[in-house]
Amino acid sequence: MASSENFDPGRIKSQDNQLYGIQISLKKDDTFSNLLGDDWHTTRWYASRAERDAAMHSIGSRHIFSRLGDEPTLIYTKIDQTAPAGPQIGPQTES
């Protein structure tokens, strides 16, 4: 099944008019915030809870090429939200 992952929630077409997201942010002591700022975050949106949860498991797991002792410094937070009006992926209807 193709992923509907997208950074623009208005482009996700969902069966139940709900969107499922993962907000990614930095831990407070992450030195990368010196470059990105203390309030940096990004969100990835998915059309179904199952798709979001599978992605959460995948991105939240330890990378196979990590060195021993490396610890991830990102925080992953699940988000459920009503889909906003906007462009839709898939066939467009004529007005």
C-alpha contacts under 8 A as a table, 3 or more apart, distances in Angstrom:
res1	aa1	res2	aa2	distance
3	S	46	Y	7.85
3	S	51	E	7.57
4	S	12	I	6.69
4	S	45	W	7.76
4	S	46	Y	5.58
4	S	47	A	6.18
5	E	12	I	7.89
5	E	44	R	6.32
5	E	45	W	5.50
5	E	46	Y	5.00
5	E	47	A	7.70
6	N	9	P	6.83
6	N	11	R	7.28
6	N	12	I	6.98
6	N	44	R	5.69
6	N	45	W	5.28
6	N	46	Y	6.80
7	F	42	T	7.99
7	F	43	T	6.18
7	F	44	R	4.90
7	F	45	W	5.96
8	D	11	R	5.69
8	D	12	I	7.42
8	D	44	R	7.85
8	D	45	W	7.20
9	P	12	I	5.61
9	P	19	L	7.40
9	P	45	W	5.94
9	P	83	A	6.88
9	P	84	P	6.87
10	G	83	A	6.92
10	G	84	P	5.54
10	G	85	A	5.96
10	G	86	G	4.41
10	G	87	P	5.53
10	G	88	Q	6.57
11	R	86	G	6.43
11	R	87	P	4.91
11	R	88	Q	4.47
11	R	89	I	5.52
12	I	19	L	7.61
12	I	45	W	7.39
12	I	46	Y	6.88
12	I	47	A	6.07
12	I	83	A	7.91
12	I	87	P	7.96
12	I	88	Q	5.84
12	I	89	I	5.91
13	K	17	N	7.72
13	K	47	A	6.26
13	K	88	Q	5.56
13	K	89	I	5.76
13	K	90	G	7.52
14	S	17	N	5.31
14	S	18	Q	6.24
14	S	19	L	6.72
14	S	47	A	4.72
14	S	48	S	6.94
14	S	83	A	7.71
15	Q	18	Q	7.60
15	Q	47	A	7.47
17	N	82	T	6.01
17	N	83	A	5.28
18	Q	47	A	7.34
18	Q	48	S	7.87
18	Q	80	D	7.02
18	Q	81	Q	5.71
18	Q	82	T	4.47
18	Q	83	A	5.12
19	L	45	W	6.57
19	L	46	Y	6.06
19	L	47	A	5.52
19	L	48	S	6.80
19	L	49	R	7.96
19	L	80	D	5.85
19	L	81	Q	5.20
19	L	82	T	5.89
19	L	83	A	5.45
20	Y	45	W	5.70
20	Y	46	Y	5.13
20	Y	47	A	6.29
20	Y	48	S	6.14
20	Y	49	R	5.74
20	Y	52	R	6.09
20	Y	78	K	7.40
20	Y	79	I	5.72
20	Y	80	D	4.72
20	Y	81	Q	6.45
21	G	43	T	6.45
21	G	44	R	5.44
21	G	45	W	4.26
21	G	46	Y	5.91
21	G	52	R	6.44
21	G	78	K	5.80
21	G	79	I	4.72
21	G	80	D	6.26
21	G	81	Q	7.89
22	I	43	T	5.51
22	I	44	R	5.32
22	I	45	W	6.60
22	I	52	R	7.21
22	I	56	M	7.11
22	I	76	Y	6.22
22	I	77	T	5.47
22	I	78	K	4.77
22	I	79	I	5.89
23	Q	41	H	6.79
23	Q	42	T	5.75
23	Q	43	T	4.27
23	Q	44	R	6.57
23	Q	75	I	7.90
23	Q	76	Y	5.73
23	Q	77	T	5.10
23	Q	78	K	6.48
23	Q	79	I	7.00
24	I	41	H	5.45
24	I	42	T	5.30
24	I	43	T	6.00
24	I	74	L	6.52
24	I	75	I	5.64
24	I	76	Y	4.89
24	I	77	T	6.63
25	S	39	D	7.95
25	S	40	W	6.21
25	S	41	H	4.38
25	S	42	T	6.71
25	S	74	L	5.67
25	S	75	I	5.17
25	S	76	Y	6.80
26	L	30	D	6.29
26	L	32	F	7.96
26	L	33	S	7.08
26	L	38	D	7.84
26	L	40	W	7.04
26	L	41	H	7.14
26	L	73	T	6.20
26	L	74	L	4.77
26	L	75	I	5.87
27	K	30	D	5.41
27	K	73	T	5.71
27	K	74	L	5.98
27	K	75	I	6.37
28	K	38	D	7.34
30	D	33	S	5.88
30	D	73	T	6.43
31	T	34	N	5.64
31	T	35	L	7.94
32	F	35	L	5.56
32	F	36	L	6.46
33	S	36	L	4.76
33	S	37	G	4.66
33	S	38	D	5.32
33	S	40	W	7.34
34	N	37	G	5.69
34	N	38	D	7.44
36	L	39	D	7.95
36	L	40	W	5.91
37	G	40	W	5.61
45	W	52	R	7.53
46	Y	49	R	7.41
46	Y	51	E	6.39
46	Y	52	R	5.56
47	A	51	E	7.15
47	A	52	R	7.75
48	S	51	E	5.29
48	S	52	R	6.31
49	R	52	R	5.11
49	R	53	D	6.02
50	A	53	D	5.10
50	A	54	A	6.12
51	E	54	A	5.20
51	E	55	A	6.24
52	R	55	A	5.09
52	R	56	M	6.03
53	D	56	M	4.90
53	D	57	H	6.21
54	A	57	H	5.17
54	A	58	S	6.25
55	A	58	S	4.95
55	A	59	I	6.03
56	M	59	I	5.41
56	M	60	G	5.62
56	M	76	Y	7.60
57	H	60	G	5.25
57	H	61	S	6.05
58	S	61	S	5.64
60	G	76	Y	7.20
62	R	66	S	7.12
62	R	72	P	7.60
63	H	66	S	5.38
66	S	70	D	6.26
67	R	70	D	5.52
88	Q	92	Q	7.44
